[in-house]
Amino acid sequence: MKGFGSDNHSGVHPELLKALIECNAEHAPSYGTDNFSNAAIKSFKNLFGSQTEVFFVFNGTASNTLALRFLCDRHESILCSEVSHLNLDECGAPEFFAGKLIPLPHTNGKIKLETLEKSLIRKGDQHYSQSRVVSITQPTELGTCYSQDEIKAIADWAHSNQMYLHIDGARLTNALVELKCSFQEMTTDLGVDIISFGGTKNGLMMGEAILVLNAELAKTSKQKLKYIRKQAAQLPSKTRFIASQFNRYLQNNLYMEIARHSCSMAQKLHEGLSKIPAVKITAPRQSNAVFVIIPKEWIKILKDKYFFYVWDEKTFECRIMTSWDTKAEEVDDFIQQLQQLSKQL
Ligand SMILES: Cc1ncc(COP(=O)(O)O)c(C=O)c1O
């Protein structure tokens, strides 16, 4: 059964599966000292800047948590949106390993600079966790994107307050489709310090990478983050199976091909859904998800054929998410079902 549940629900992109098979042929050194890892690191450096340090990990929660653990002490805090994955879906891992989360109000998933400014309180007060990191998600959990200007403004503000900017980039490539720029133009050039770069949601079997972009931090990461990763049991011995997927993903624009496809399927969904009067789109579509309120009695009928998540049990706002393998016919069929239901109203 296929559906619109999550890009996590889809399988492995055939090209990435091929990359896994290729690196399965022979023996290779372990713990990231193999040629596949070197090649993937080189690809990341080409796309994000030569100063970038890369740390492969198994999953997104670790990627976020260990990046934050590297940036802040236990008595410090991380400013993030109240709907961030960090805050709602990581079972307290960032607070267990890194610092206190300060969840902030959002607009369509994004934190405004004024909100950050208001939240920077009690500096130097020993009774209060001291703010050290701003963490934003790009694209956000509500499928919207920060513009380059917004990212730069947040980075500048963070730095002027002796703080760092972290991006949860579980689906970072999708934001390139919206912003029409390169990875470097969206991150390094704007002053982003560190990224949790996602692979799993973009067609990999599994695997994520922490990218340290800030040149000073990149130097220290070699003495600090590498031990943090091992202590947290996130150093994969057969790193090559993560690295070879990333290497193929970043070659010949495959990353853009995958992102363009899933975003175009979401756009098709968005167009179809916006023509159905009984449903209400709740956030701008700037990634591979559409957020929409669907009449309660339709949800079970629709979900029998195409699974999706009810995001808000009170309002029946649903998240309809596409993936690298979503087919145009599936989108058309889903929209047709909604049209049928609306005729019965
Ligand atoms: C925005 C975002 N960040 C981080 C993660 C964490 O990924 P994982 O489930 O691999 O820990 C997810 C997973 O859904 C996510 O959507």
The ligand as an SDF file (V2000), in Angstrom:
LIG
                    3D

 16 16  0  0  0  0  0  0  0  0999 V2000
   12.2150   17.8250   10.7440 C   0  0  0  0  0  0  0  0  0  0  0  0
   12.7430   16.5300   11.2950 C   0  0  0  0  0  0  0  0  0  0  0  0
   13.8770   16.5250   11.9800 N   0  0  0  0  0  0  0  0  0  0  0  0
   14.3920   15.4070   12.5090 C   0  0  0  0  0  0  0  0  0  0  0  0
   13.7750   14.1920   12.3400 C   0  0  0  0  0  0  0  0  0  0  0  0
   14.3720   12.9990   13.0660 C   0  0  0  0  0  0  0  0  0  0  0  0
   14.6720   11.9120   12.3220 O   0  0  0  0  0  0  0  0  0  0  0  0
   14.7700   10.4420   12.9500 P   0  0  0  0  0  0  0  0  0  0  0  0
   13.3960    9.9180   13.0240 O   0  0  0  0  0  0  0  0  0  0  0  0
   15.6360    9.7510   11.9410 O   0  0  0  0  0  0  0  0  0  0  0  0
   15.4310   10.5010   14.2780 O   0  0  0  0  0  0  0  0  0  0  0  0
   12.5680   14.1350   11.6230 C   0  0  0  0  0  0  0  0  0  0  0  0
   11.8570   12.8460   11.4390 C   0  0  0  0  0  0  0  0  0  0  0  0
   10.7250   12.7600   11.0780 O   0  0  0  0  0  0  0  0  0  0  0  0
   12.0330   15.3400   11.0790 C   0  0  0  0  0  0  0  0  0  0  0  0
   10.8850   15.3500   10.4010 O   0  0  0  0  0  0  0  0  0  0  0  0
  1  2  1  0
  2  3  1  0
  2 15  2  0
  3  4  2  0
  4  5  1  0
  5  6  1  0
  5 12  2  0
  6  7  1  0
  7  8  1  0
  8  9  2  0
  8 10  1  0
  8 11  1  0
 12 13  1  0
 12 15  1  0
 13 14  2  0
 15 16  1  0
M  END
$$$$
